[in-house]
Each structure stands twice: as C-alpha cells, then as structure tokens.
Amino acid sequence: MTLWMVILGALVGCGSSTTQPTSADNPTASARGKAKVGKRGKRRGGRFKGKRRKGGKQKGPRMAPVGASGDVMGKLVLTKLEEPVKKANPTPTPEGTAGEAAATSMITRTKAELQLTWGENKAQTVGLGKVRGTCTDAPIRPVGNAGKEKTPLWTVRCADGDKSLELFILQVGQRISVVRESPGATPDAPKVFKPVKRIPLAQGATLKREAS
C-alpha cells in the first residue's frame, strides 16, 4: 500500500510542473512595462523626475536679504518718467499721419526706489516698482483693518487723471512690504489692504526712515 502511494505522488508532481513565462517570452508585457516607466519618468533620489504637472508654477530665484542686524536707514526716491505707450498690434500707417503720432504717445509713470544704508558705508538701492501716474510723498496714516492697524514709514499717493490710489511702505516681520489700499466689494465693506511687493530683510534688521 505504501509503495503505490509513493508512485501516485510522483506522477501527480510531474503532471503539475509548469514553467513561469519571463518578459522575454512575453514581449507585449515587456512593452507595456516600458511604456509605464516612460510616462512616470526615471526614479532618482526616491522621487520620479517625469514631466512637470500641467499648470504647475515655476518659482524664480529668491532675493537675498538686504541690510544687516541693527538699524537700516531708508530714503524713498520717487522718479517721474515719461514712457511710450506700448501697443500689442500696432497698425502700420504712412509716415507723417495722425496714426503715427498716436503710436508714439507718452504716458506718465512714477518709479519708486528705497536707498538703504547701514553699518560702515554699506548701501544698497532696491526697486519697489512703477505706478502709472504721478506719485508724491503723503502724510503718514495708519494702515490695516480695525484693531490691526500698523503705522507705515511712508505713505505714497498716486494720481492718474481722475483715478488715485495710496501705497504704504512698512516693515512686517523681516520684510519690507509695499501695501496697496483698495475699496471693498461693496460700498459698505471695509477697505482691502493687499501686499504688492515684499523685500526680505536680514535677520535682526530694523528699517527706519532717514530724516529729511
């Protein structure tokens, strides 16, 4: 009885023996695997470096902090500029016509800069941007929503025809911030204060207005 069971077990084992197909035996599976790897990209450093996701933002280089620990004195410089109007698709016109004069019309902009000084003869000028219209230094007034007002170092009022706006320059944390005041969504809504420019300050630096 024992001998017949041994022989039966040997026959069953031989009949169930199979060989697993490899990628070489199955070219379709191999091609699919390569296609998936190609879509995902090569794996480097634990992350897949494939194509950038659609709609992803490319960040530019960060600005190095300005100044040094201690007082950083600032002087606001406003420069009035006359710049030509840029047209996306200018219409060619014969020379000497009114169309040529319109294409070279000028608009007024104001360029704002901060001249910073600190330490022993250390200085740097940082640009704050350009605003359409004529800008002047205005009386300082608190900026911010009720209960969170801050006193800026400079208040700038800009006028362009019948339009006007105010900008505020102040230190927030370790940044120089240029804040723009805009009306709320409705006449009864509080005004909105939105930063339009940020410049990093060195650790421990305190921005102060230079006496005029």
C-alpha positions as CSV (number, residue, x, y, z in Angstrom):
1,M,0.0,0.0,0.0
2,T,2.8,2.4,0.9
3,L,4.6,1.7,-2.4
4,W,1.5,2.6,-4.5
5,M,1.1,5.9,-2.7
6,V,4.7,6.9,-3.4
7,I,4.3,6.1,-7.1
8,L,1.0,8.0,-7.3
9,G,2.5,11.1,-5.6
10,A,5.5,11.1,-8.0
11,L,3.1,11.0,-11.0
12,V,1.0,13.9,-9.7
13,G,4.1,16.0,-9.1
14,C,5.3,15.5,-12.7
15,G,2.0,16.4,-14.2
16,S,1.6,19.8,-12.3
17,S,5.1,21.1,-13.2
18,T,4.9,24.3,-15.2
19,T,7.4,27.0,-16.3
20,Q,6.6,30.7,-15.5
21,P,6.9,32.9,-18.6
22,T,9.5,35.7,-18.5
23,S,9.4,39.1,-20.0
24,A,11.5,37.8,-22.9
25,D,8.8,35.2,-23.6
26,N,6.1,37.8,-23.5
27,P,7.1,40.9,-25.5
28,T,3.7,42.5,-25.1
29,A,4.0,42.6,-21.3
30,S,7.6,43.9,-21.6
31,A,6.5,46.8,-23.9
32,R,3.7,47.8,-21.5
33,G,6.1,47.9,-18.6
34,K,8.5,50.1,-20.5
35,A,5.6,52.4,-21.5
36,K,4.6,52.9,-17.9
37,V,8.2,53.7,-16.8
38,G,8.5,56.2,-19.7
39,K,5.3,58.0,-18.5
40,R,6.4,58.2,-14.9
41,G,10.0,59.1,-15.6
42,K,13.2,57.8,-14.1
43,R,13.3,57.3,-10.4
44,R,16.0,59.4,-8.8
45,G,16.6,60.0,-5.1
46,G,13.3,58.4,-4.1
47,R,11.2,60.6,-6.5
48,F,10.1,60.3,-10.0
49,K,11.5,63.0,-12.2
50,G,9.0,63.0,-15.0
51,K,7.3,65.9,-16.8
52,R,6.1,68.8,-14.7
53,R,2.5,68.6,-13.9
54,K,0.3,70.8,-16.1
55,G,-0.4,74.1,-14.5
56,G,2.5,73.9,-12.1
57,K,4.2,77.2,-11.2
58,Q,7.9,77.7,-11.8
59,K,9.3,79.7,-8.9
60,G,12.1,82.2,-9.7
61,P,15.2,82.8,-7.6
62,R,14.6,84.3,-4.2
63,M,16.0,87.7,-3.5
64,A,18.8,87.8,-1.0
65,P,18.0,89.6,2.3
66,V,19.1,93.2,2.4
67,G,20.8,95.1,5.2
68,A,22.3,93.7,8.4
69,S,21.4,93.2,12.0
70,G,20.7,96.6,13.6
71,D,19.2,99.8,12.1
72,V,18.8,100.1,8.4
73,M,18.1,103.7,7.3
74,G,15.9,104.1,4.3
75,K,15.3,107.1,1.9
76,L,12.3,106.9,-0.5
77,V,13.1,108.2,-4.0
78,L,10.2,108.9,-6.4
79,T,11.2,109.5,-10.1
80,K,8.7,110.7,-12.6
81,L,9.0,109.1,-16.1
82,E,7.5,109.7,-19.5
83,E,7.3,106.4,-21.3
84,P,5.8,105.5,-24.8
85,V,2.6,103.6,-24.9
86,K,3.1,100.0,-25.9
87,K,0.6,98.6,-28.4
88,A,0.2,94.9,-28.8
89,N,-0.6,95.0,-32.5
90,P,0.3,98.5,-33.9
91,T,-1.4,99.3,-37.2
92,P,1.1,100.4,-39.9
93,T,0.4,103.9,-41.2
94,P,2.0,106.2,-43.7
95,E,4.7,108.4,-42.2
96,G,3.5,111.8,-41.1
97,T,-0.1,110.8,-40.4
98,A,-2.1,111.0,-37.2
99,G,-1.8,107.3,-36.8
100,E,2.0,107.6,-36.4
101,A,1.6,110.3,-33.7
102,A,-0.9,108.1,-31.8
103,A,1.5,105.2,-31.8
104,T,4.2,107.3,-30.2
105,S,2.1,108.9,-27.5
106,M,3.5,109.0,-24.0
107,I,2.2,108.2,-20.5
108,T,3.4,109.2,-17.1
109,R,4.7,106.7,-14.6
110,T,6.5,107.0,-11.3
111,K,9.4,104.7,-10.3
112,A,9.8,104.1,-6.6
113,E,13.1,103.1,-5.0
114,L,14.5,102.7,-1.5
115,Q,18.0,103.8,-0.9
116,L,19.2,101.8,2.1
117,T,22.3,102.4,4.3
118,W,23.6,100.5,7.3
119,G,26.8,99.7,9.2
120,E,30.0,101.3,7.9
121,N,29.4,102.7,4.5
122,K,27.1,99.9,3.4
123,A,24.5,100.9,0.9
124,Q,22.0,99.3,-1.5
125,T,19.2,100.6,-3.7
126,V,16.1,98.3,-4.1
127,G,13.4,98.9,-6.6
128,L,9.8,98.9,-5.4
129,G,8.2,99.1,-8.9
130,K,6.4,101.5,-11.1
131,V,3.0,103.0,-10.9
132,R,1.0,104.8,-13.6
133,G,0.5,108.4,-12.8
134,T,2.3,111.0,-10.7
135,C,3.2,109.8,-7.1
136,T,4.2,112.0,-4.2
137,D,5.1,111.5,-0.5
138,A,1.9,111.9,1.5
139,P,1.2,112.3,5.3
140,I,1.6,109.1,7.2
141,R,-1.6,107.4,8.4
142,P,-2.3,104.0,9.9
143,V,-2.9,101.1,7.6
144,G,-4.8,97.9,8.1
145,N,-8.2,96.7,9.3
146,A,-9.7,97.9,12.5
147,G,-7.8,96.5,15.5
148,K,-4.8,95.5,13.4
149,E,-3.6,98.9,12.2
150,K,0.1,99.5,11.7
151,T,2.0,102.7,11.2
152,P,3.9,102.8,7.9
153,L,7.2,104.5,7.4
154,W,6.0,106.1,4.1
155,T,2.6,106.8,2.6
156,V,2.6,107.4,-1.2
157,R,-0.3,109.0,-3.1
158,C,-0.5,108.4,-6.8
159,A,-2.9,110.3,-9.2
160,D,-3.6,109.4,-12.9
161,G,-6.3,111.6,-14.3
162,D,-9.4,111.2,-12.2
163,K,-8.0,108.0,-10.6
164,S,-6.0,107.8,-7.4
165,L,-4.5,105.3,-5.0
166,E,-2.4,105.1,-1.9
167,L,0.5,102.8,-1.2
168,F,2.1,102.2,2.2
169,I,5.7,101.1,2.9
170,L,6.4,99.4,6.2
171,Q,8.2,96.6,7.9
172,V,6.3,93.4,8.6
173,G,8.4,90.8,10.4
174,Q,11.7,90.6,8.5
175,R,10.3,92.0,5.2
176,I,9.8,95.4,3.7
177,S,6.2,95.4,2.4
178,V,4.5,97.7,-0.1
179,V,0.8,97.5,0.7
180,R,-1.9,98.8,-1.6
181,E,-5.3,100.1,-0.4
182,S,-8.3,99.1,-2.5
183,P,-12.1,99.6,-1.9
184,G,-14.1,96.7,-0.6
185,A,-16.5,94.5,-2.7
186,T,-19.4,96.8,-1.7
187,P,-19.6,100.4,-0.6
188,D,-20.2,99.4,3.0
189,A,-17.5,96.7,3.0
190,P,-14.1,97.6,4.7
191,K,-11.2,98.5,2.5
192,V,-8.8,95.8,1.4
193,F,-5.1,96.0,2.0
194,K,-3.0,93.8,-0.2
195,P,0.8,93.4,-0.3
196,V,2.1,94.1,-3.8
197,K,5.8,93.9,-3.1
198,R,8.0,92.1,-0.5
199,I,11.7,92.5,0.1
200,P,13.4,90.3,2.7
201,L,15.4,92.0,5.4
202,A,18.5,90.5,7.1
203,Q,17.8,88.8,10.5
204,G,17.7,91.3,13.3
205,A,17.4,94.3,10.9
206,T,15.1,97.2,11.7
207,L,14.0,99.6,8.9
208,K,13.9,103.3,9.8
209,R,13.1,106.4,7.9
210,E,16.0,108.6,7.2
211,A,15.5,112.2,8.4
212,S,14.9,114.5,5.5
